[in-house]
C-alpha cells in the first residue's frame, strides 16, 4: 500500500500560503526554473499526485481514458465552468494523456534558453511597463518566470504571443450556428513579428529602428470570395498604455483605412465570435486593462501536448459533439500540476461589452491555457480554450530551424449567450498558395506594412 504523503490538500495549502506571501513561482518542493536549469525537467518539484491523473483521481481515471458526461464530475474542479457545461450538456469529450515533464515540450527551446539566461533582469517601471534593470526594452524569454504579482503573470504573454520572433500561421475558421449547423467558413493568414524581445533572428534583441515598437501583426483572408482580400494591420507601441495603430484594407473601398484605436471588441468578419482583444487571451496592451488580481491557484486540465494531427497532410483535426456532431475539436488534455488564475478589467474601454476576463495560466510557463470573459452584468459571456503541441510524432516532425516546431494547434471560442461557436485550427496551407512559416525575417515587407496589406487586397 502506497501512503500519499503529499496529497492534494497538502498542495492546496501550500499554494494558498505561497499566494498569501506574494510568492507565485511554480513548484511545491522547489523552483521549477531552478530544476529546469539543472536538468531540463521539473519532475521533482511537484508531488506525484499532481503529475498523474490516475493518482489524483485515486485510480478512477487514467491516461487513455475519455472524459465525457458520465464521468466529468470526477474532475469538475480541474475544469473551467464553460468546458464543464460543454461536456455535461453538449456532448464534448476530452482524451486524457500523461502529464508532460519536459520543459522543451511546452515552449520553443530558444524562448526557454532566453528565460534562463535573462532570469532576474526584468523590472516594471512606475507606469507598469517592462524593462531590463538597466532601463532597456525587454531582451527576450519570460521576464517574470517567478512572478510576484497578478500583473507580472500577465506581462509575458503580452510581450511575446507565440514565443517565436516571427510566426506566419495558416488558419481554417469554422463558424458553428446555435443549432449546430456549419455557418461561415474562412481561410486566414496571420503574421506576427516581434520588434523587441527577439531571441532567434538577427539582429537581436531589437529590430533596428523599431525599438519603441512591440510587434507588427497582420491578418488577411483568402476564402471565401466575399472576404478575400480583406486585411488588417496592427502596429503595437512598446508602451502598454498606448493603443495599437489599426489599419484595414476593405476590397469594396479599395483603400487602406485607419480604424479607431479602441475598436477591439467587434468581430472582424461576419459570423465570428472572436475579437482582436481575445488573441492569446492578451489581445490588448496590458495597461489598457486594470484591477489585476489572483483569484485561484491549483491543478487544472488543458491541452499541452500530443495534439498535432500528423496523420493529415494539412494537419486538419477531427470533430465531435453538439447537435450536428461538428461543434468541438477532438482534444487531448493532461493534468497541469499548477495554474494561476488571474482576473482583469478593461479599464480603458468604457463601451466594451466585456466587464472582466478570467485567465488560467500554466504556472510553470505562464502560458494561458483557458479564458472566460464576463459581460457588464457579471454573467459568463465567452470562453476561449485552445491546445498546444510540439509538432513531432515519431519520425514525423515540422522543424523550426534545427528543432521541432512548438505552437498552438486549435482553439474554441464559444459565445455561451448566443451559443455560437468559432473553431480555429492551424494548418500547413490555405488557399492562395500560402504556407506556414516560422522565424522567417523576410515576412516583414511581404505582410506587415500598409503597402503590404494594400497589395494583398488587390
C-alpha positions, -999 to 999 in steps of 0.1 A, spaced: 0 0 0 14 34 -10 9 62 15 1 95 0 23 118 19 17 149 -2 -19 147 -13 -40 174 -29 -49 190 4 -12 194 12 -6 211 -22 -37 233 -18 -25 246 15 10 252 0 -5 272 -29 -27 293 -6 2 300 18 26 310 -11 0 332 -27 -7 350 6 30 356 10 32 371 -26 52 342 -39 38 329 -72 68 310 -85 59 275 -97 67 244 -77 59 228 -44 93 213 -34 114 240 -51 116 263 -81 106 249 -115 131 271 -132 160 261 -109 151 225 -118 149 232 -155 183 249 -153 198 218 -137 183 190 -159 156 204 -182 127 188 -163 106 198 -132 95 163 -122 110 165 -87 94 198 -77 58 186 -76 42 156 -57 34 126 -78 -3 132 -71 -1 165 -91 16 148 -121 -6 118 -126 -44 120 -133 -46 84 -121 -31 92 -87 -51 124 -84 -84 106 -90 -74 76 -69 -75 53 -100 -109 64 -112 -94 80 -144 -61 74 -162 -42 83 -193 -61 68 -223 -95 74 -208 -121 98 -222 -138 124 -201 -175 126 -210 -208 134 -195 -208 102 -174 -175 109 -155 -168 146 -158 -179 152 -122 -148 134 -111 -127 163 -125 -151 192 -122 -126 211 -100 -100 207 -128 -121 225 -154 -134 259 -161 -172 262 -158 -177 265 -196 -159 233 -205 -177 215 -177 -210 227 -192 -199 217 -228 -191 182 -216 -221 177 -194 -247 192 -217 -234 194 -253 -215 161 -258 -180 174 -257 -153 149 -249 -116 152 -238 -90 125 -242 -66 121 -213 -28 117 -218 1 116 -195 14 148 -179 44 164 -196 76 167 -175 100 181 -201 100 219 -204 112 217 -241 78 203 -250 60 233 -235 77 262 -253 102 269 -280 137 260 -269 151 294 -278 125 310 -256 133 286 -227 170 293 -230 164 331 -231 143 328 -199 171 310 -181 197 334 -195 178 366 -186 162 355 -153 163 383 -127 169 410 -153 133 423 -156 115 450 -137 83 471 -140 87 508 -141 64 532 -122 39 531 -150 39 493 -153 60 488 -185 86 460 -185 122 470 -189 156 454 -181 171 465 -148 193 489 -168 163 506 -184 161 489 -218 132 472 -235 129 436 -226 155 413 -242 137 380 -246 122 350 -228 98 351 -199 106 383 -179 90 370 -147 93 332 -145 88 335 -108 61 363 -107 53 383 -75 20 399 -86 -10 393 -109 3 418 -133 37 400 -136 18 369 -145 1 387 -174 31 405 -188 50 376 -205 22 365 -229 15 401 -240 52 408 -248 55 376 -268 23 360 -280 36 329 -300 70 329 -283 87 330 -317 104 360 -333 82 356 -364 51 335 -369 31 330 -400 0 309 -392 -23 293 -417 -58 292 -401 -91 275 -410 -120 290 -393 -154 273 -389 -183 292 -375 -210 270 -360 -245 283 -356 -266 279 -324 -284 249 -340 -251 231 -346 -251 237 -384 -220 249 -402 -223 286 -409 -194 307 -423 -161 292 -431 -129 313 -436 -93 307 -445 -70 332 -429 -33 340 -428 -20 356 -395 15 371 -394 33 385 -363 68 398 -359 85 408 -327 105 441 -329 119 436 -294 123 405 -272 139 387 -302 157 355 -293 163 337 -326 167 360 -355 195 386 -360 195 414 -352 185 406 -317 172 415 -292 158 445 -311 148 453 -347 168 484 -356 146 515 -359 117 497 -341 129 497 -305 99 517 -295 75 491 -310 65 458 -295 52 439 -326 38 441 -361 8 419 -367 -14 414 -397 -43 392 -407 -58 386 -441 -85 364 -457 -81 342 -488 -116 325 -487 -145 328 -493 -146 352 -522 -167 379 -504 -140 381 -477 -110 375 -500 -86 405 -498 -98 419 -465 -68 426 -444 -58 443 -411 -25 455 -397 -18 461 -360 13 481 -350 19 479 -313 38 505 -293 61 492 -266 43 515 -241 15 492 -229 -8 522 -220 -9 531 -257 -35 517 -281 -20 499 -312 -24 515 -346 -50 496 -365 -53 497 -403 -76 478 -426 -79 472 -463 -115 465 -474 -117 455 -511 -151 472 -516 -135 506 -508 -101 499 -525 -81 518 -499 -64 514 -466 -84 529 -437 -73 537 -402 -97 523 -376 -104 537 -341 -76 525 -319 -100 513 -292 -122 492 -317 -111 459 -303 -144 444 -291 -161 439 -325 -160 409 -348 -136 414 -378 -158 394 -401 -194 382 -402 -204 352 -381 -173 351 -358 -173 353 -320 -137 365 -319 -125 400 -312 -90 413 -316 -90 416 -278 -92 378 -275 -59 370 -292 -38 348 -269 -60 360 -240 -39 392 -243 -50 409 -274 -48 444 -259 -19 463 -243 -20 451 -207 -20 486 -192 -53 493 -210 -67 468 -186 -65 471 -148 -75 458 -114 -54 426 -119 -59 401 -91 -53 365 -84 -85 346 -78 -73 310 -76 -44 285 -78 -42 247 -82 -42 218 -107 -61 220 -140 -67 201 -172 -57 215 -205 -42 205 -239 -4 210 -239 10 181 -260 2 153 -285 -24 174 -303 -6 179 -337 -25 160 -364 5 144 -381 -17 118 -399 -34 145 -420 -13 161 -449 -27 195 -440 -28 189 -402 -65 191 -400 -83 177 -370 -114 157 -363 -146 170 -346 -174 157 -325 -203 168 -302 -230 194 -305 -264 189 -322 -248 180 -356 -216 164 -344 -193 192 -355 -191 217 -326 -158 206 -309 -123 196 -319 -110 163 -307 -86 173 -280 -60 156 -257 -56 171 -223 -33 164 -193 -31 173 -157 -12 205 -151 1 205 -116 -4 242 -110 -22 271 -127 -25 307 -116 -59 322 -122 -59 360 -129 -88 384 -134 -86 418 -151 -110 445 -162 -110 466 -194 -104 500 -177 -96 519 -209 -127 507 -228 -159 522 -214 -180 508 -242 -166 473 -241 -192 445 -238 -167 427 -215 -167 435 -178 -138 413 -169 -118 383 -181 -105 354 -161 -74 336 -174 -59 303 -163 -20 304 -167 2 273 -165 23 284 -135 54 267 -150 55 286 -183 29 314 -177 12 302 -209 -25 310 -210 -45 277 -213 -80 290 -208 -100 322 -207 -136 331 -198 -149 366 -202 -179 381 -184 -204 408 -196 -210 440 -177 -236 423 -155 -211 397 -144 -226 369 -164 -204 344 -184 -200 357 -219 -174 338 -239 -149 311 -234 -116 308 -252 -98 275 -248 -71 262 -271 -44 235 -271 -7 234 -279 17 208 -291 52 200 -302 49 193 -339 67 159 -336 52 125 -338 76 96 -341 96 101 -373 71 129 -385 81 164 -375 79 200 -385 111 219 -380 119 253 -365 155 256 -376 172 226 -362 145 218 -336 109 206 -338 83 234 -341 62 242 -310 29 261 -313 -8 262 -308 -30 236 -326 -66 246 -323 -90 270 -305 -126 270 -294 -142 304 -289 -177 299 -275 -202 327 -271 -224 310 -244 -250 337 -245 -258 332 -282 -245 296 -283 -223 304 -314 -190 286 -317 -159 296 -335 -135 268 -342 -99 276 -354 -71 253 -364 -36 258 -375 -30 241 -408 0 237 -431 -15 256 -461 -46 276 -471 -60 287 -504 -39 312 -523 -7 292 -521 2 304 -485 21 280 -462 30 281 -425 64 296 -418 83 303 -386 112 327 -379 114 340 -415 127 376 -414 116 382 -450 79 383 -440 80 419 -428 80 435 -462 56 409 -476 28 412 -449 35 437 -422 33 472 -438 5 494 -451 17 488 -486 17 450 -480 -20 449 -469 -30 471 -498 -12 447 -522 -28 417 -506 -62 432 -511 -57 438 -548 
